[in-house]
Amino acid sequence: MKSDFIVALTQLASERNLPREIVVSAIEDALLSAYKRDSVAANQDISVKLDPGSGQITVFILKTVAENPENDQQISL
């Protein structure tokens, strides 16, 4: 069974006569922009991936491993 999100995504692409990949990319970009607006994430290396088959959204944050983290861009061992 398709989720309501996937149905809406497909319907939007159809109504706007756009390839589904363009709509998925636009949603990923919008989520990334919203996430980066958060002051905690403002300076972090972030990417967003939307699986158009399942509707699952994954946010990736690249961090550096450090023995003694000094900022939000580092994570401890």
Steps between C-alpha positions, in 0.01 A plus 500: 500500500636841404528767765299819470829686454596294194151537354518879550851513349384308192188714468701823526742384231208407275307825557808714430608280209842453661717191520465333839877531552475881480230507767703266723807720455300814584367338818851390600630854442215653703559261791873571489438875503259472793739279694793739443291793628515339843779674693640166618544375144590827328870427442486123460551291186149359450327310220144372465386192307137420421419146388215549250400135528439495874478868589778455754703816563857469626712790624878453495734717707873472435698524823866463588596242763706661776628379833372815669228666289527877498191592294182363341689388190695243701397179673685299764649156447 
